[in-house]
Amino acid sequence: MDSSGSCPLDPAADLAEERRHLNAMRPLVAVELPGGVPAWTATDLPTAQAVLGHDALTKDPAHWPALTDGRVPENWELIALVRGAAMLHQGGAEHRRLRQLVTKAFTRAPTRSKRCALGRGPHRGMLENLAAAGTGEPVDVKEVFARPLPVRVICKVLGVPDAASDALRAHFERLVIPQQDAPADDIRAAFTAIYGTLSTLVEEKRRHPGEDLTSALIAARDVQDRLSEQELVEMIFLLLIAGHETTIHLITSTVHALLTHPEMLAAALQAPDPDAAWAAVVEEGLRYSPPVRHILLRYALDDVEIAGVTVAKGEAVMASVMAVGRDGSRHTNPDSFDTTRSTNREHIAFGHGAHYCLGARLARLEAQIALRALFTRYPHLTLAAEPQRMASISEQGLLSLPVHLHGIKGAAAAAEGRQTAAAASS
């Protein structure tokens, strides 16, 4: 804690140490975001739910004086996550209008595309890619398996062509893994490239609509209004980035948790009800190692009291997903990965209230299918090296996850076999 009494949040901090510190200061803690930006964060479930569901806290950054008066600069490393015109950055009636439109489109028109994206077993192709990449050598399960699967699913749901999804990936990474003191032009360039690609997609779907979410959004209307062109592109942007980046982290981090808690992996593989077992694995993964570290940001429309603390009008408030998920007052042995715990659904990994994640059900299903397929195919998967965590305030995940597909002994045997074959042929 610094001299001002607030707790500095470091993107590269040890997350277990951070959550213990925040939980000790509970329930609403004054923090300092990178760049010296002040905020409050909720650290237990009731307070987080109060923050995320409070009518006097809005997601609209027009109500954040620190941003509107220039104290938060254009090149602030989190600017892409707090500014925008999509429903993620709206509040009140405007958010309800946009939410109603996208919910209608998401739940009705693209049902066939969602089933197609998952039902054809895209994980099988990813598993074959793993097999090709991991012939005895360590393979990065994040890059070869966890990353392409959610990207393929959400692009299929939205109707984004494969070539366009490859081009978008680097620009999205520039926004979600921000660099300190990066030029504002870099962020603007990434936005411009993304919006250009998505505008082209909208034009194509308007000419040739299909059974996908983008076509449904183009046609979506409420009683008196419809999505404007800007709102439409912003909505696709939000669904695309939210629909794959967090799922990548969820799959990767849960693989790591299972490899470091082999008794939980063995229980899932031997369970009499595999569907229930892998659902419990995913839920515990969401609690233990959620893909979101902190949910950013809400702004007080007036002075408001939360958990005995007065948040002044215009101040920023967020919620620590890690601290809530590992709150020792709610979860026994919170730093242990335990798929049998009765409290593993008591988390905020998908948010809460009006902004609860629209794709939560799809993300859970993707992760269950992916994890079950991976460990059924490779039950002796082992870590090849301890992975590095990404440095981010908003996200929580691994930079890579190197593994041996057949265990260390299996990898050594495969290498020895190749050497023997090479000697025999020489």
C-alpha positions in Angstrom: 0.0 0.0 0.0 1.3 3.5 -0.9 1.4 6.6 1.3 -2.0 7.7 0.0 -3.6 4.6 1.6 -4.5 2.9 -1.7 -3.2 -0.4 -3.0 -1.2 -0.2 -6.2 -2.2 -2.9 -8.8 0.7 -4.1 -10.8 0.0 -6.0 -14.1 2.9 -8.3 -13.3 2.1 -8.9 -9.7 1.9 -12.3 -8.0 -1.8 -12.9 -8.2 -2.0 -15.1 -5.1 -0.2 -12.5 -3.1 -2.4 -9.7 -4.5 -5.7 -11.5 -3.8 -4.6 -12.3 -0.2 -3.7 -8.6 0.3 -7.0 -7.5 -1.1 -9.0 -10.0 0.8 -7.3 -8.8 4.0 -8.4 -5.2 3.3 -12.0 -6.2 2.3 -14.6 -5.6 1.3 -14.2 -2.4 -0.9 -10.6 -1.4 -1.3 -9.0 1.8 -2.6 -6.6 0.8 -5.4 -4.3 2.5 -7.9 -4.4 1.4 -11.5 -1.3 1.7 -13.8 -0.5 5.3 -14.5 -1.6 6.4 -11.0 -5.4 6.2 -11.9 -7.4 5.8 -8.6 -10.4 3.4 -8.3 -12.2 1.2 -5.8 -12.4 -2.6 -6.1 -14.8 -5.1 -4.5 -13.1 -8.2 -3.0 -15.9 -10.4 -1.8 -19.0 -11.9 -3.5 -21.8 -9.7 -1.8 -19.8 -6.5 -2.4 -18.9 -7.4 -6.0 -22.5 -8.2 -6.8 -23.6 -4.9 -5.2 -21.1 -3.1 -7.4 -21.9 -4.9 -10.6 -25.6 -4.7 -10.1 -25.9 -1.2 -8.6 -28.3 1.3 -10.4 -26.2 4.2 -9.3 -23.0 2.9 -11.0 -22.8 3.1 -14.8 -20.5 1.7 -17.4 -20.8 4.9 -19.5 -17.3 6.6 -19.3 -19.0 10.0 -20.0 -19.6 9.9 -16.3 -15.9 9.5 -15.4 -14.4 13.0 -14.9 -10.8 11.7 -14.8 -11.3 10.6 -18.4 -13.4 13.5 -19.7 -11.1 16.2 -18.3 -7.9 14.5 -19.6 -6.3 13.3 -16.4 -6.5 9.8 -18.0 -4.5 10.2 -21.2 -5.4 8.9 -24.7 -2.5 6.4 -24.6 -3.4 5.0 -21.1 -2.7 1.3 -21.4 -6.3 0.4 -20.4 -8.0 2.9 -22.6 -9.3 0.3 -25.1 -11.1 -1.5 -22.3 -13.0 1.5 -20.8 -14.0 3.5 -23.9 -16.3 2.6 -26.8 -19.8 2.9 -28.1 -20.9 -0.8 -27.7 -23.3 -1.9 -25.0 -20.3 -2.8 -22.8 -19.7 0.9 -22.3 -23.4 1.9 -22.0 -25.7 2.2 -19.0 -29.4 2.7 -18.2 -32.0 2.7 -21.0 -29.4 2.8 -23.8 -27.8 -0.4 -22.5 -31.2 -2.1 -22.1 -32.0 -1.2 -25.7 -28.8 -2.6 -27.1 -28.9 -5.6 -24.8 -32.4 -6.5 -25.9 -31.4 -6.4 -29.6 -28.3 -8.5 -29.3 -30.0 -11.0 -26.9 -32.8 -11.5 -29.4 -30.3 -12.1 -32.2 -28.0 -14.2 -30.1 -30.6 -16.6 -28.7 -32.8 -17.0 -31.8 -31.3 -16.6 -35.3 -27.9 -18.1 -34.9 -29.0 -21.3 -33.1 -28.0 -23.5 -36.1 -24.6 -21.8 -36.4 -23.8 -22.3 -32.7 -24.8 -26.0 -33.0 -22.8 -26.3 -36.2 -19.7 -24.6 -34.7 -19.7 -27.1 -31.7 -21.5 -30.1 -33.1 -19.0 -30.8 -35.9 -16.3 -31.3 -33.4 -13.8 -28.6 -34.4 -11.7 -29.9 -31.4 -10.8 -33.0 -33.5 -8.9 -30.9 -36.0 -7.1 -29.1 -33.1 -6.2 -32.5 -31.6 -4.7 -33.6 -34.9 -2.7 -30.4 -35.0 -1.4 -31.2 -31.5 -0.4 -34.7 -32.6 1.5 -33.3 -35.6 3.2 -30.7 -33.5 4.1 -32.9 -30.5 5.9 -35.9 -32.0 8.0 -36.3 -28.9 8.9 -32.7 -28.4 7.1 -30.2 -26.1 4.1 -28.5 -27.6 2.4 -25.3 -26.6 -1.2 -26.5 -25.9 -2.4 -22.9 -25.7 -1.2 -21.9 -29.2 -2.0 -25.2 -31.0 -5.2 -26.2 -29.2 -6.7 -23.7 -26.8 -6.4 -20.6 -29.0 -7.7 -21.8 -32.4 -10.7 -23.6 -31.0 -12.6 -20.6 -29.5 -11.6 -18.4 -32.4 -13.0 -20.9 -34.9 -16.2 -21.3 -32.9 -17.0 -17.6 -32.4 -16.0 -16.8 -36.0 -18.4 -19.5 -37.2 -21.2 -18.1 -35.0 -20.6 -14.6 -36.3 -20.0 -15.7 -39.9 -16.4 -14.3 -40.1 -14.3 -15.9 -42.8 -11.2 -17.8 -41.7 -8.9 -15.4 -43.6 -10.4 -12.4 -41.8 -10.1 -14.1 -38.4 -6.4 -14.6 -38.9 -6.0 -10.9 -39.8 -8.0 -9.7 -36.8 -6.0 -11.8 -34.2 -2.9 -9.6 -34.1 -4.9 -6.4 -33.7 -7.0 -7.9 -30.9 -3.9 -9.0 -29.1 -2.6 -5.4 -29.3 -5.6 -4.2 -27.4 -6.0 -6.9 -24.8 -2.3 -7.2 -24.0 -1.5 -3.5 -23.8 2.0 -2.2 -23.5 3.0 0.6 -21.1 3.6 4.0 -22.7 2.5 2.7 -26.1 1.9 5.5 -28.6 -1.8 6.4 -28.9 -1.4 6.0 -32.7 -0.7 2.3 -32.2 -4.0 1.8 -30.4 -5.9 3.9 -33.0 -4.3 1.9 -35.8 -5.5 -1.4 -34.2 -9.0 -0.1 -33.8 -9.0 1.2 -37.4 -7.9 -2.1 -38.8 -10.5 -4.0 -36.8 -13.3 -1.7 -37.7 -12.4 -1.8 -41.4 -12.5 -5.6 -41.4 -15.8 -5.7 -39.6 -17.4 -3.0 -41.7 -16.5 -5.1 -44.8 -18.1 -8.1 -43.1 -21.3 -6.2 -42.5 -21.4 -5.1 -46.1 -21.0 -8.7 -47.3 -23.6 -10.1 -44.9 -26.0 -7.3 -45.9 -25.7 -8.4 -49.6 -25.6 -12.1 -48.8 -27.1 -12.9 -45.3 -26.7 -16.3 -43.8 -27.6 -18.2 -40.7 -25.1 -16.4 -38.5 -25.1 -13.8 -35.7 -23.9 -11.0 -37.9 -26.8 -11.5 -40.3 -29.2 -11.7 -37.3 -27.8 -8.4 -35.9 -28.2 -6.7 -39.2 -31.9 -7.7 -39.2 -32.4 -7.1 -35.4 -34.9 -4.4 -34.3 -36.8 -3.5 -31.2 -40.3 -2.0 -31.3 -39.1 1.5 -32.2 -35.4 1.4 -33.0 -32.7 -0.6 -34.7 -28.9 -0.8 -34.4 -27.1 2.0 -36.2 -24.2 1.2 -38.4 -21.7 2.2 -35.7 -23.5 0.3 -33.0 -23.7 -2.8 -35.3 -19.9 -2.8 -35.9 -19.2 -2.1 -32.2 -21.5 -5.0 -31.2 -19.7 -7.4 -33.5 -16.4 -6.1 -32.2 -17.5 -6.8 -28.6 -18.9 -10.2 -29.3 -15.8 -11.3 -31.3 -13.2 -10.2 -28.7 -15.2 -11.3 -25.7 -16.2 -14.6 -27.4 -12.7 -16.0 -27.8 -10.1 -14.3 -25.7 -11.5 -15.2 -22.3 -12.3 -18.8 -23.4 -8.7 -19.3 -24.6 -7.5 -18.3 -21.1 -10.2 -20.5 -19.4 -9.2 -23.6 -21.3 -5.4 -23.0 -20.9 -5.5 -22.2 -17.2 -7.8 -25.1 -16.4 -5.4 -27.5 -18.3 -2.6 -26.1 -16.1 -4.7 -26.5 -12.9 -5.5 -30.2 -13.8 -1.9 -30.9 -14.5 -0.8 -29.5 -11.2 -3.7 -31.3 -9.4 -3.5 -34.8 -10.9 -6.0 -36.3 -8.4 -8.7 -34.0 -9.8 -7.8 -35.0 -13.4 -7.9 -38.7 -12.4 -11.4 -38.2 -10.8 -12.7 -36.5 -14.0 -11.4 -39.2 -16.3 -12.8 -42.0 -14.1 -16.2 -40.3 -13.3 -19.3 -42.3 -13.9 -21.1 -39.2 -15.2 -18.5 -37.5 -17.5 -20.8 -34.6 -18.4 -21.2 -33.6 -14.8 -17.6 -34.2 -14.0 -16.2 -31.9 -16.7 -18.9 -29.3 -16.0 -17.5 -29.3 -12.4 -13.9 -29.0 -13.7 -14.9 -25.9 -15.8 -16.7 -24.3 -12.9 -13.8 -24.8 -10.5 -11.5 -23.4 -13.2 -13.7 -20.3 -13.4 -13.4 -19.9 -9.6 -9.7 -20.9 -9.2 -8.1 -19.3 -12.2 -10.7 -17.1 -14.0 -9.8 -15.6 -17.4 -10.7 -12.1 -16.1 -8.6 -10.6 -13.2 -10.5 -7.4 -12.6 -13.9 -6.4 -14.1 -13.4 -2.8 -15.3 -15.0 -0.1 -14.6 -18.2 1.4 -13.2 -18.6 5.2 -12.4 -20.7 6.7 -9.6 -23.6 8.8 -10.9 -23.9 10.3 -7.4 -22.4 9.7 -4.0 -23.2 6.1 -3.1 -22.5 3.9 -0.1 -21.3 0.4 -0.7 -20.3 -2.0 2.1 -20.0 0.9 4.5 -17.8 2.9 2.1 -18.8 6.2 0.4 -17.9 6.2 -3.2 -18.0 9.8 -4.4 -19.8 10.9 -7.6 -17.6 10.3 -10.6 -15.2 7.9 -8.9 -14.4 4.6 -10.7 -15.3 1.2 -9.2 -14.5 -2.3 -10.3 -14.5 -5.9 -8.9 -11.6 -8.3 -8.3 -12.6 -11.6 -9.9 -9.5 -13.3 -8.4 -10.2 -12.0 -4.9 -13.9 -13.0 -5.0 -13.1 -16.5 -6.3 -10.4 -17.1 -3.7 -12.1 -15.5 -0.7 -11.2 -17.7 2.3 -14.3 -16.6 4.2 -16.4 -18.3 1.5 -14.2 -21.1 0.1 -12.4 -23.7 2.2 -8.7 -23.9 1.1 -9.3 -21.3 -1.6 -5.9 -21.7 -3.2 -6.5 -25.4 -3.9 -8.1 -26.6 -7.1 -11.0 -28.9 -5.9 -13.7 -29.9 -8.3 -15.8 -31.4 -5.5 -16.2 -28.2 -3.5 -19.8 -27.1 -3.1 -19.0 -23.4 -3.6 -17.4 -23.5 -7.0 -20.2 -21.6 -8.6 -19.8 -18.7 -6.2 -17.7 -16.5 -8.4 -18.1 -13.5 -10.8 -16.1 -14.9 -13.7 -18.9 -13.9 -16.1 -19.9 -10.8 -14.2 -23.2 -10.1 -12.6 -26.3 -8.0 -13.2 -27.3 -6.2 -16.4 -23.9 -6.8 -18.0 -23.7 -10.5 -17.2 -21.9 -12.2 -20.1 -24.2 -13.2 -23.0 -21.9 -15.9 -24.0 -21.4 -17.6 -20.6 -23.3 -20.7 -21.6 -21.4 -21.1 -24.9 -18.0 -20.5 -23.1 -18.8 -23.2 -20.5 -19.8 -25.7 -23.2 -16.7 -24.9 -25.3 -14.4 -25.5 -22.4 -16.1 -28.7 -21.3 -15.9 -30.2 -24.8 -12.3 -29.0 -25.2 -11.0 -30.3 -21.9 -12.8 -33.6 -22.1 -11.5 -34.2 -25.6 -8.0 -33.2 -24.8 -7.5 -35.4 -21.7 -9.4 -38.3 -23.2 -7.0 -38.3 -26.1 -3.9 -37.5 -24.0 -4.6 -38.8 -20.4 -0.9 -38.8 -19.6 -0.3 -35.1 -20.6 2.4 -33.5 -18.4 4.0 -30.1 -18.1 7.2 -29.6 -20.0 8.0 -26.3 -18.2 6.4 -24.0 -15.7 4.5 -21.4 -17.7 4.7 -17.7 -17.5 1.7 -15.6 -16.7 0.7 -12.7 -18.8 1.0 -9.2 -17.3 -2.5 -7.6 -17.4 -4.8 -5.8 -15.1 -8.0 -6.9 -16.9 -7.1 -10.5 -18.0 -5.6 -13.5 -16.2 -3.9 -16.2 -18.3 -0.8 -17.9 -19.4 1.5 -16.7 -22.2 2.0 -20.3 -23.2 1.6 -23.8 -21.8 4.3 -26.2 -23.0 3.4 -29.9 -22.4 4.5 -33.4 -23.3 1.5 -35.1 -24.9 2.4 -38.6 -23.6 4.1 -37.7 -20.4 7.8 -37.3 -19.8 8.5 -41.0 -20.1 6.4 -41.2 -23.3 8.2 -38.3 -24.8 11.6 -39.8 -24.0 10.6 -43.1 -25.4 9.4 -41.5 -28.6 12.7 -39.6 -29.0 14.7 -42.8 -28.4 12.5 -44.5 -31.0 13.3 -41.8 -33.6 17.0 -42.1 -32.8 16.9 -45.8 -33.2 15.1 -45.5 -36.5 17.5 -42.9 -37.8 20.5 -45.1 -36.8 18.9 -48.1 -38.6 18.4 -46.2 -41.8 21.9 -44.7 -41.9 
